């Protein structure tokens, strides 16, 4: 750090050092006067001493906190009798009022030997209004025989800050002293309450009255222009700012930076910043946010490191932007640096840090932030609480997530949605449903949480039923809604329902969105309508790697394996970098059409060309590829030497191939390994039994089946589903649980009887 930067970092300490120096000098003066003892007997000395004490009391109340020195001075004033002095009693009253100690303020008020003057009454009104005690402020105001511009402005400002806009308007309209300060308090109140257009209307009214705005007025008006989206008016206000020579004020320039930022004119915003002769932490934070919003985190970080002074807002901005850009670990590191730097995080910063720990599922760090939130009293804040709920649920600690949820006194819809989604993503769909039914208000995120929860937990019929209920509620589905419902249709092979959804999507005009187009391709492919899948895919104006992967996989699953491989090559020519799922799709296609050399070439290129390390699913595909082609020993060699632990599917694929090619030797070894991995899975037993049966080893078949019965294993029954008039019916082999199973079996017997008769007649 160079000398100029060191001076800049010391600048914020100068006022504190100056204040403490003044305290020290005044204390020395008081001590000298106290040492004089009898010198207070003369009126002149008494007055001088009282003025010194009043000055020191004013310094004690400057930072709005009650200090030990202030309390000591109050005691001394009582003992020495100077508390009866008007200036001393007023300063005592101000000290307790500004520190937010109403009981001590009332004591100081009772000690006064004379009625309150206008200054003291205004002080009482202002402190009551600022603390939110509007009833007391109104009572004091109504009891005042004399009022000035300050009195009326305090009432307007106090009511605006508590959200009582209508009452504030009443005081403003009755105010006989409509000064610049009064107008500014009124305008800033509208901005504070989000009524930006009203703020601009009264700014015009102020100009029409002949009053000239000050720098605070211009700052508020520029904020109103940003909030209302009135950027052209903002440019006109800039002309007035230049004309009245307020363009050099730091607060005005900060507002101009924000205005240009919201207009998207980053270059002008940076020019304003570069031309500032004086900058404060707001200036630096504003320009920092410019680059952060542009996605240029590197430049934003450079500016952040150059900042001479940082506050909670600048730290929070960086932490939030890193989290939103998917760099959760860096957001967590910044939060640690912020705490080490001695800054106290605000609500926004805590929520951003918790979200970052949620994204990387870092329960330890998230719990640490929770402890800090408890210390500073933010745990029950609705934003922090909903973030904590989401974090615990994503880290699989649903119990603590629910505990935080229950502690939030005033839950908003975000809190409810976080808890519903938390139950859903942790396979506790019944509890999610119970909470969903208890919600008094629901938005589209609430419905999405339930629909996606049903779809991800395999309850596809309930996902479709919930979607129908959503339509009845007159809420408009979002892209995420359609994605989950299309997944349900694809899993149920419900082509009619999928086409119906496609029509709704076209009606809403969102069919060209990448997210929706990809979901439609996947749905049509899984429902076997590969022609419609092709049409949707080729009609997409923009495709990403997920879209290509869905089409490649769809072609492979529907028997168009060679076309699938061709499309993969086309994807590479389109300069779309393949991802893990893309390679999974193309390897599956190679496996289906027996392209062993091509599949091995793609597998080798994953790490060599694209830097993608194969995972267990990629190895399963390559093992399946070799096994299907009869290369059983090569497949066994890969599965036993692969650098990661093979999954059960890899062994099952190899065992299935052993059954096909009647390889008893490898089959017995593979079956043993499969049993070790999945003792509850009957697939290994069944496949080995089939291998023995194909080779005529019936004694071994009997041994395997006897062993299965001894272990209590049963072959999983086949399951079929059928859709009749938007209702889905599911059947298992020899199932009698369906309410119409007797009729089903009766029809089945008739069909079997007719088949037998037909066979007898034609033999």
C-alpha positions in Angstrom: 0.0 0.0 0.0 1.5 3.4 -1.0 1.4 6.6 1.0 -1.6 8.1 -0.7 -3.7 4.9 -0.2 -2.6 4.8 3.4 -3.8 8.4 3.9 -7.1 7.6 2.2 -7.7 4.6 4.5 -7.0 6.9 7.5 -9.5 9.5 6.4 -12.5 7.8 8.0 -10.7 7.8 11.3 -10.0 11.6 11.3 -13.5 12.7 12.6 -13.3 10.1 15.4 -9.8 11.3 16.4 -10.9 14.9 16.3 -14.0 14.2 18.4 -11.9 12.3 21.0 -9.4 15.2 21.1 -12.2 17.7 21.7 -13.5 15.5 24.5 -10.1 15.4 26.1 -9.7 19.2 25.8 -13.1 19.9 27.2 -12.5 17.5 30.1 -9.3 19.3 31.0 -11.2 22.6 30.9 -13.9 21.2 33.2 -11.4 19.8 35.6 -9.6 23.1 35.8 -12.9 24.9 36.5 -13.8 22.3 39.1 -10.5 22.8 40.8 -11.5 26.5 41.2 -14.4 25.5 43.5 -15.9 28.8 44.5 -15.4 30.3 41.1 -19.0 29.2 40.1 -20.5 31.7 42.5 -20.2 34.5 40.1 -22.9 34.7 37.3 -20.3 35.2 34.7 -18.3 32.1 35.7 -21.4 30.0 36.1 -22.6 30.9 32.6 -19.1 30.1 31.1 -19.0 26.8 32.9 -22.5 25.9 31.8 -21.6 26.7 28.2 -18.5 24.4 28.4 -20.6 21.6 29.9 -23.3 22.1 27.2 -20.6 21.9 24.4 -19.3 18.7 25.8 -22.8 17.2 26.1 -23.4 18.1 22.5 -20.2 16.2 21.5 -21.4 13.2 23.6 -24.6 13.0 21.6 -23.0 13.6 18.2 -22.8 9.9 17.3 -26.3 9.0 18.6 -24.9 6.7 21.4 -25.1 7.1 25.1 -21.5 7.2 26.5 -20.2 6.9 30.0 -18.9 10.5 29.8 -22.4 11.7 29.0 -23.9 10.0 32.1 -21.0 11.4 34.3 -21.7 14.9 33.0 -25.4 14.5 33.8 -24.5 13.6 37.4 -22.1 16.4 37.7 -24.6 18.9 36.3 -27.1 17.8 38.9 -24.5 18.2 41.7 -23.2 21.5 40.6 -26.7 23.0 39.9 -26.0 23.8 36.2 -28.7 21.4 35.0 -31.1 24.3 35.5 -29.3 26.2 32.8 -31.4 26.3 29.6 -28.6 25.2 27.2 -27.4 22.3 29.5 -30.9 21.0 30.1 -31.6 21.1 26.3 -28.4 19.2 25.6 -29.2 16.6 28.2 -32.6 16.1 26.7 -31.1 15.9 23.2 -28.5 13.4 24.3 -31.0 10.9 25.7 -33.5 11.4 22.9 -31.0 10.9 20.1 -29.6 7.8 21.9 -33.1 6.2 22.0 -33.5 6.2 25.8 -37.1 7.5 26.3 -37.1 6.7 30.1 -33.9 8.8 30.7 -35.2 11.4 28.3 -38.4 11.8 30.5 -36.2 12.0 33.6 -34.2 14.8 32.0 -37.4 16.5 31.0 -38.8 16.3 34.6 -35.6 17.9 35.9 -36.2 21.0 33.9 -37.2 24.0 35.9 -38.7 25.9 32.9 -41.2 25.1 30.1 -39.9 23.5 26.9 -38.8 26.0 24.3 -39.5 25.4 20.6 -36.1 23.7 20.0 -36.7 21.2 22.7 -40.3 20.5 21.6 -39.1 19.9 18.0 -36.4 17.6 19.4 -39.1 15.6 21.3 -41.3 15.4 18.2 -38.4 14.4 15.9 -37.1 11.7 18.3 -40.6 10.2 18.8 -41.2 10.2 15.0 -37.8 8.6 14.2 -38.4 5.9 16.8 -41.7 5.0 15.3 -43.8 6.4 18.1 -46.1 8.4 15.8 -48.9 8.6 18.4 -46.6 10.5 20.9 -45.3 12.7 18.1 -48.8 13.6 17.1 -49.7 14.3 20.7 -46.7 16.6 21.2 -47.4 18.3 17.8 -51.0 19.0 18.7 -50.0 20.4 22.1 -47.6 23.0 20.6 -48.7 26.6 20.6 -45.9 27.6 18.3 -44.6 25.6 15.3 -42.0 26.4 12.7 -40.9 24.8 9.4 -38.8 22.3 11.3 -41.8 21.0 13.2 -43.9 20.4 10.1 -41.0 18.8 8.2 -40.3 16.4 11.1 -43.9 15.2 11.0 -43.9 14.7 7.3 -40.5 12.9 7.4 -41.5 10.7 10.4 -44.8 9.5 8.8 -43.1 8.9 5.5 -40.4 6.7 7.1 -43.0 4.6 8.8 -45.0 4.1 5.6 -47.9 6.4 6.6 -47.9 8.2 3.2 -51.5 9.5 3.5 -51.0 11.1 6.9 -47.7 12.6 5.7 -49.5 14.1 2.8 -52.0 15.6 5.2 -49.3 17.3 7.2 -47.5 18.5 4.1 -50.6 20.1 2.6 -51.4 21.9 5.9 -47.9 23.1 6.3 -47.7 26.9 6.0 -43.9 26.7 5.5 -43.3 24.8 2.3 -39.5 25.2 2.2 -37.0 23.4 0.1 -36.2 21.1 3.1 -39.9 20.3 3.6 -40.4 19.5 -0.2 -37.3 17.4 -0.1 -38.5 15.4 2.9 -41.8 14.8 1.1 -40.2 13.8 -2.2 -37.6 11.5 -0.5 -40.5 9.9 1.4 -42.3 9.0 -1.8 -39.0 7.5 -3.1 -38.5 5.5 0.1 -42.0 4.0 -0.2 -41.5 3.1 -3.9 -43.9 5.8 -5.2 -41.5 7.2 -7.7 -44.0 8.8 -10.1 -45.6 10.7 -7.2 -42.1 11.9 -6.2 -41.6 13.3 -9.7 -45.0 14.9 -9.7 -44.2 16.8 -6.5 -40.8 17.7 -7.8 -42.5 19.5 -10.7 -44.8 21.1 -8.2 -41.8 22.3 -6.2 -40.2 23.9 -9.3 -43.5 25.5 -10.2 -43.6 27.2 -6.8 -40.3 28.9 -7.6 -38.2 27.0 -5.1 -34.7 25.9 -6.2 -33.7 22.3 -5.3 -30.6 21.4 -3.3 -28.2 18.5 -3.7 -30.4 16.2 -1.5 -33.4 17.0 -3.7 -31.6 16.2 -6.9 -30.3 13.0 -5.4 -33.8 11.9 -4.5 -35.2 12.9 -7.9 -32.6 11.0 -9.8 -33.4 7.9 -7.7 -37.1 8.5 -8.6 -36.2 8.7 -12.3 -34.4 5.4 -12.0 -37.2 3.7 -10.1 -39.9 4.9 -12.5 -37.8 4.2 -15.6 -38.1 7.9 -16.7 -34.6 8.1 -18.1 -35.3 10.9 -20.5 -36.6 13.0 -17.6 -33.4 12.0 -15.7 -31.4 13.6 -18.6 -33.5 16.8 -18.3 -32.9 16.9 -14.5 -29.2 16.6 -15.3 -29.4 19.8 -17.3 -31.0 21.6 -14.3 -28.2 20.1 -12.1 -25.6 21.6 -14.3 -27.4 24.9 -14.5 -27.7 25.2 -10.7 -24.0 24.2 -10.3 -24.8 21.1 -8.2 -23.1 18.6 -10.5 -19.9 18.6 -8.4 -21.6 17.2 -5.3 -20.7 13.6 -4.5 -24.2 12.4 -3.7 -25.5 13.8 -7.0 -22.7 12.2 -9.0 -23.4 8.9 -7.3 -27.0 9.1 -8.4 -25.9 10.0 -11.9 -23.7 6.9 -12.0 -26.7 4.7 -11.0 -28.9 6.5 -13.6 -26.5 5.7 -16.4 -26.0 2.2 -15.1 -29.8 1.5 -15.3 -29.9 3.0 -18.8 -27.2 0.5 -19.8 -24.8 3.3 -20.7 -21.8 1.8 -18.9 -19.2 4.1 -20.7 -20.9 7.3 -19.5 -21.3 5.9 -16.0 -17.5 5.2 -15.9 -16.8 8.7 -17.3 -18.8 10.3 -14.5 -16.8 8.2 -12.0 -13.4 9.1 -13.5 -14.3 12.8 -13.5 -15.2 13.0 -9.8 -12.8 15.1 -7.8 -14.0 13.5 -4.6 -15.3 10.0 -4.2 -16.9 8.2 -1.3 -17.6 4.5 -0.7 -21.0 4.9 -2.4 -19.2 6.1 -5.6 -16.8 3.2 -5.6 -19.6 0.7 -4.9 -21.8 2.1 -7.7 -19.0 1.8 -10.4 -18.2 -1.6 -8.9 -21.7 -2.7 -9.5 -21.5 -1.5 -13.1 -18.9 -4.1 -14.0 -20.4 -6.8 -11.8 -23.8 -6.4 -13.6 -22.0 -6.6 -17.0 -20.6 -9.9 -15.9 -17.0 -8.6 -15.9 -16.1 -9.9 -12.5 -12.4 -9.6 -13.1 -12.7 -5.8 -13.6 -15.1 -5.5 -10.7 -12.7 -7.3 -8.5 -9.8 -5.0 -9.6 -11.9 -2.0 -8.6 -12.9 -3.6 -5.4 -9.2 -4.2 -4.5 -8.5 -0.5 -5.3 -11.2 0.9 -3.1 -9.6 3.0 -0.3 -12.6 2.3 2.0 -15.1 -0.5 1.8 -18.4 -0.8 3.6 -21.0 -3.6 4.1 -22.7 -2.7 0.8 -19.6 -3.0 -1.4 -18.7 -6.3 0.2 -22.3 -7.5 -0.2 -22.3 -6.5 -3.8 -19.2 -8.6 -4.6 -20.4 -11.6 -2.6 -23.9 -11.5 -4.3 -22.4 -11.2 -7.8 -20.0 -14.0 -7.4 -22.8 -16.2 -6.0 -25.1 -15.3 -8.9 -22.4 -16.0 -11.4 -22.0 -19.6 -10.2 -18.7 -19.0 -8.3 -20.1 -20.0 -4.9 -16.7 -20.8 -3.4 -15.3 -17.4 -4.2 -18.4 -15.8 -2.7 -17.7 -17.8 0.5 -14.0 -16.8 0.6 -15.0 -13.1 0.2 -17.4 -13.5 3.1 -14.6 -14.8 5.2 -12.3 -11.9 4.2 -15.1 -9.5 5.1 -15.5 -10.9 8.6 -11.7 -10.8 9.0 -11.7 -7.2 7.9 -14.0 -6.3 10.8 -17.2 -5.5 8.9 -20.6 -6.6 10.2 -22.6 -8.2 7.4 -26.1 -6.9 6.8 -29.2 -8.9 6.0 -28.6 -8.9 2.2 -25.0 -10.0 2.7 -25.9 -12.8 5.0 -28.6 -14.1 2.6 -26.1 -14.0 -0.3 -23.5 -15.9 1.7 -26.0 -18.5 2.8 -27.2 -19.0 -0.8 -23.5 -19.5 -1.8 -23.1 -22.2 0.8 -26.3 -23.7 -0.4 -25.1 -23.9 -4.0 -21.9 -25.8 -3.1 -23.8 -27.7 -0.3 -21.3 -26.6 2.3 -23.2 -27.4 5.5 -20.3 -26.5 7.8 -20.0 -23.0 6.4 -23.7 -22.4 6.3 -24.1 -23.5 9.9 -21.3 -21.0 10.8 -23.3 -18.2 9.2 -26.4 -19.4 11.0 -24.5 -19.0 14.3 -23.5 -15.5 13.3 -27.1 -14.7 12.4 -28.2 -15.8 15.8 -25.6 -13.6 17.5 -26.7 -10.4 15.7 -30.4 -11.3 15.9 -31.1 -11.9 12.2 -32.1 -15.5 12.4 -35.8 -14.6 12.3 -35.4 -12.1 9.5 -37.6 -13.4 6.6 -34.8 -13.1 4.0 -32.1 -14.8 6.2 -34.6 -17.4 7.4 -35.8 -18.4 4.0 -32.1 -18.7 2.8 -31.2 -20.8 5.8 -34.2 -23.1 5.2 -33.2 -23.6 1.6 -29.5 -24.2 2.6 -30.3 -26.8 5.2 -32.7 -28.6 2.9 -30.2 -28.7 0.0 -27.6 -30.0 2.4 -30.0 -32.9 3.3 -30.6 -31.5 6.8 -34.3 -31.1 6.6 -34.9 -31.2 10.3 -32.9 -28.0 10.9 -34.5 -26.5 7.8 -37.9 -27.0 9.3 -36.8 -25.7 12.7 -35.6 -22.4 11.1 -38.8 -22.2 9.1 -40.9 -22.6 12.2 -39.0 -19.8 14.0 -39.7 -17.2 11.3 -42.5 -15.1 12.9 -43.9 -13.5 9.7 -43.4 -16.0 6.9 -43.7 -14.7 3.3 -44.4 -16.9 0.3 -40.6 -17.4 -0.4 -40.2 -19.1 3.0 -43.1 -21.4 2.3 -41.8 -22.2 -1.1 -38.3 -23.0 0.3 -39.7 -25.5 2.7 -42.0 -27.2 0.2 -39.2 -27.5 -2.3 -36.9 -28.7 0.5 -39.2 -31.6 1.4 -39.7 -32.4 -2.3 -36.0 -32.6 -3.2 -35.4 -34.8 -0.1 -38.0 -37.5 -1.2 -40.4 -36.4 1.5 -43.2 -35.7 -0.9 -46.0 -36.4 1.5 -44.8 -33.7 4.0 -44.3 -31.3 1.0 -47.9 -31.9 0.0 -49.2 -31.3 3.5 -47.3 -28.0 3.7 -48.5 -27.0 0.2 -52.1 -27.6 1.2 -51.6 -25.4 4.4 -50.4 -22.4 2.3 -53.0 -19.6 2.2 -51.3 -17.9 -0.8 -49.5 -19.6 -3.7 -47.6 -18.3 -6.6 -46.2 -20.2 -9.6 -43.0 -21.1 -7.7 -45.2 -22.9 -5.1 -46.9 -25.0 -7.8 -43.5 -25.7 -9.5 -42.1 -27.0 -6.3 -44.9 -29.6 -6.0 -45.0 -30.5 -9.7 -41.2 -30.9 -10.0 -41.2 -32.8 -6.6 -43.8 -35.3 -7.9 -41.9 -35.7 -11.2 -38.5 -36.2 -9.6 -39.9 -38.7 -7.1 -41.4 -40.8 -9.9 -45.1 -39.9 -9.1 -45.8 -38.7 -12.7 -49.6 -39.1 -12.6 -49.8 -36.9 -9.5 -47.6 -34.3 -11.3 -50.1 -34.2 -14.2 -53.1 -33.9 -11.8 -51.3 -31.1 -9.9 -50.7 -29.3 -13.2 -54.4 -29.6 -14.1 -55.2 -28.0 -10.6 -52.7 -25.2 -11.4 -54.6 -24.4 -14.6 -57.9 -24.3 -12.7 -56.3 -21.8 -10.2 -55.8 -19.5 -13.2 -52.1 -19.2 -12.6 -50.0 -19.0 -15.7 -47.5 -21.8 -16.0 -43.8 -20.9 -16.4 -41.0 -22.6 -18.4 -40.1 -24.6 -15.4 -43.7 -25.9 -15.0 -43.8 -27.1 -18.6 -40.4 -28.7 -18.2 -41.5 -30.8 -15.2 -44.9 -31.8 -16.8 -43.2 -32.7 -20.1 -40.8 -35.0 -18.1 -43.9 -36.7 -16.6 -45.4 -37.1 -20.0 -42.2 -38.6 -21.3 -41.9 -41.0 -18.4 -45.5 -42.2 -18.9 -45.2 -42.2 -22.7 -48.3 -40.1 -22.8 -48.0 -38.6 -26.3 -51.6 -37.2 -26.4 -51.0 -35.2 -23.1 -47.6 -34.1 -24.5 -49.2 -32.8 -27.7 -51.8 -31.0 -25.6 -49.0 -29.3 -23.6 -47.2 -28.4 -26.9 -50.4 -26.5 -28.0 -50.5 -24.6 -24.7 -46.8 -23.7 -25.1 -47.4 -22.4 -28.6 -50.4 -20.4 -27.4 -48.2 -18.7 -24.8 -45.5 -18.0 -27.5 -42.6 -19.6 -25.6 -42.0 -22.6 -28.0 -38.8 -21.0 -29.3 -37.2 -20.8 -25.8 -34.2 -23.2 -25.6 -35.4 -24.6 -22.3 -38.8 -25.5 -23.6 -37.7 -26.7 -27.0 -35.3 -29.1 -25.4 -38.0 -30.5 -23.1 -40.3 -31.0 -26.1 -37.6 -32.9 -28.1 -37.0 -35.1 -25.1 -40.7 -35.8 -24.6 -41.4 -36.6 -28.2 -38.4 -38.9 -28.5 -39.3 -40.8 -25.3 -42.8 -41.2 -26.5 -41.5 -42.7 -29.8 -42.6 -39.8 -32.1 -39.1 -39.2 -33.4 -40.5 -37.3 -36.4 -42.1 -34.6 -34.2 -38.8 -34.5 -32.1 -36.9 -33.8 -35.3 -39.3 -31.0 -36.3 -39.1 -29.3 -33.0 -35.3 -29.6 -32.9 -34.7 -28.2 -36.4 -37.3 -25.5 -35.7 -35.4 -24.2 -32.7 -33.7 -20.8 -33.5 -31.1 -21.4 -30.8 -29.7 -24.7 -29.5 -27.3 -25.4 -26.7 -25.4 -28.6 -25.8 -28.4 -29.9 -23.8 -30.7 -29.6 -26.9 -28.2 -31.5 -29.1 -27.7 -34.2 -26.4 -31.5 -34.7 -26.1 -31.8 -35.2 -29.9 -28.8 -37.5 -30.1 -30.1 -39.6 -27.2 -33.6 -39.7 -28.7 -32.4 -41.0 -32.0 -30.3 -43.6 -30.4 -33.2 -44.8 -28.2 -35.6 -45.1 -31.2 -33.3 -47.2 -33.3 -31.7 -44.5 -35.4 -28.2 -45.0 -33.9 -26.3 -44.2 -37.1 -28.2 -40.9 -37.5 -27.5 -40.2 -33.9 -23.7 -40.5 -34.5 -24.1 -38.3 -37.6 -25.8 -35.7 -35.6 -23.0 -35.8 -33.0 -20.5 -35.0 -35.8 -22.8 -32.2 -37.0 -22.8 -30.8 -33.5 -19.0 -30.7 -33.5 -19.0 -28.9 -36.8 -21.5 -26.3 -35.3 -18.7 -25.5 -32.8 -20.9 -26.7 -29.8 -18.5 -28.3 -27.3 -19.8 -31.7 -26.1 -20.5 -32.3 -22.4 -20.7 -35.3 -20.1 -24.4 -36.0 -21.1 -23.6 -35.6 -24.9 -20.9 -38.2 -24.7 -23.2 -40.5 -22.8 -25.8 -40.2 -25.5 -23.3 -40.9 -28.4 -21.7 -43.8 -26.6 -25.1 -45.3 -26.1 -25.8 -44.8 -29.8 -22.6 -46.6 -30.7 -23.5 -49.4 -28.4 -26.9 -49.8 -30.0 -25.6 -50.0 -33.5 -22.4 -51.9 -32.8 -19.9 -49.2 -33.7 -17.1 -50.5 -31.5 -14.2 -48.6 -33.0 -16.2 -45.3 -33.2 -17.3 -45.6 -29.6 -13.8 -46.3 -28.4 -12.6 -43.3 -30.4 -15.2 -41.0 -28.8 -14.4 -42.4 -25.3 -10.7 -41.7 -25.7 -11.4 -38.2 -27.1 -13.3 -37.2 -23.9 -10.2 -36.6 -21.8 -7.6 -36.1 -24.6 -9.5 -33.4 -26.6 -12.2 -32.0 -24.4 -10.7 -32.5 -20.9 -13.7 -34.4 -19.6 -12.9 -37.2 -17.2 -15.2 -40.2 -17.8 -17.5 -41.1 -14.9 -19.1 -44.4 -14.0 -21.9 -44.0 -16.5 -19.5 -43.4 -19.4 -17.6 -46.6 -18.4 -20.9 -48.5 -18.2 -21.7 -47.4 -21.8 -18.3 -48.5 -23.1 -18.5 -51.8 -21.2 -22.0 -52.3 -22.7 -20.6 -51.4 -26.1 -17.9 -54.1 -25.9 -20.2 -56.7 -24.3 -22.9 -56.3 -26.9 -20.3 -56.9 -29.6 -19.1 -60.1 -27.9 -15.8 -58.6 -26.6 -16.5 -60.0 -23.2 -12.9 -60.4 -22.0 -12.0 -56.8 -23.1 -15.1 -55.6 -21.2 -14.2 -57.5 -18.1 -10.6 -56.1 -18.3 -11.9 -52.5 -18.4 -14.4 -53.0 -15.6 -11.7 -54.5 -13.3 -9.0 -51.9 -14.1 -11.0 -48.7 -14.4 -9.8 -45.9 -12.1 -13.1 -45.4 -10.3 -15.4 -47.9 -8.6 -17.7 -49.5 -11.2 -21.5 -49.2 -10.6 -23.8 -52.2 -10.5 -25.1 -51.4 -14.0 -21.7 -52.1 -15.5 -21.6 -55.6 -14.0 -25.3 -56.1 -15.0 -24.6 -55.1 -18.7 -21.6 -57.5 -18.8 -23.6 -60.3 -17.1 -26.5 -59.8 -19.6 -24.0 -60.2 -22.5 -22.6 -63.3 -20.9 -26.2 -64.7 -20.9 -26.6 -63.8 -24.6 -23.3 -65.3 -25.6 -23.6 -68.3 -23.1 -20.2 -67.6 -21.4 -20.5 -69.5 -18.2 -17.0 -68.8 -16.9 -17.1 -65.0 -17.1 -20.8 -65.0 -16.1 -20.1 -66.8 -12.8 -17.4 -64.3 -11.9 -19.5 -61.3 -12.9 -22.6 -62.5 -11.0 -20.5 -62.9 -7.8 -19.3 -59.3 -8.1 -22.8 -58.1 -8.8 -24.2 -59.9 -5.7 -21.5 -58.2 -3.6 -22.5 -54.8 -4.8 -26.3 -55.2 -4.7 -27.4 -57.9 -2.4 -31.1 -56.9 -2.7 -31.1 -56.8 -6.5 -32.5 -60.0 -8.1 -31.2 -59.2 -11.6 -27.9 -61.0 -11.1 -29.6 -64.2 -9.9 -32.0 -64.2 -12.8 -29.4 -63.5 -15.4 -27.1 -66.2 -14.1 -30.1 -68.6 -14.0 -30.7 -67.8 -17.6 -27.0 -68.5 -18.5 -27.2 -71.9 -16.9 -30.6 -72.6 -18.6 -29.2 -71.7 -22.1 -26.3 -74.1 -21.5 -28.7 -76.9 -20.3 -27.3 -76.8 -16.7 -30.7 -77.3 -15.1 -29.3 -78.5 -11.7 -27.4 -75.2 -11.5 -30.6 -73.3 -12.5 -32.4 -75.1 -9.6 -29.6 -74.2 -7.2 -29.8 -70.5 -8.0 -33.6 -70.4 -7.7 -33.5 -72.3 -4.4 -30.8 -69.9 -3.1 -33.1 -67.0 -4.1 -36.0 -68.5 -2.2 -33.8 -69.1 0.8 -32.8 -65.5 0.8 -36.4 -64.4 0.3 -35.6 -62.9 -3.1 -38.3 -62.6 -5.7 -38.1 -61.6 -9.3 -39.5 -58.1 -9.7 -42.8 -58.3 -11.6 -43.3 -56.5 -14.9 -45.3 -53.3 -14.8 -47.6 -51.9 -17.5 -49.6 -48.7 -17.7 -52.4 -47.5 -20.0 -54.0 -44.1 -20.5 -57.8 -44.0 -20.9 -59.5 -40.6 -21.2 -56.7 -38.7 -19.3 -56.6 -41.4 -16.6 -53.6 -43.6 -16.1 -54.0 -47.2 -14.9 -51.0 -49.3 -13.7 -50.9 -53.1 -13.7 -48.3 -55.5 -12.3 -48.0 -59.2 -13.2 -50.7 -61.2 -11.3 -51.9 -58.0 -9.7 -55.3 -58.1 -8.0 -55.1 -54.6 -6.3 -56.6 -52.7 -9.2 -60.4 -52.0 -8.5 -61.3 -53.6 -11.9 -58.8 -56.4 -11.9 -61.6 -59.1 -12.0 -63.0 -57.6 -15.2 -59.5 -57.3 -16.6 -58.8 -61.0 -16.0 -62.2 -62.0 -17.3 -61.5 -60.2 -20.6 -58.0 -61.7 -20.7 -59.5 -65.3 -20.3 -61.9 -64.5 -23.2 -59.0 -63.4 -25.4 -56.9 -66.4 -24.4 -59.9 -68.7 -25.2 -60.4 -67.1 -28.6 -56.7 -67.5 -29.4 -56.8 -71.2 -28.5 -59.9 -71.8 -30.6 -58.2 -69.9 -33.5 -55.1 -72.1 -33.2 -57.1 -75.3 -33.1 -59.1 -74.3 -36.2 -56.0 -73.6 -38.2 -53.9 -76.6 -37.3 
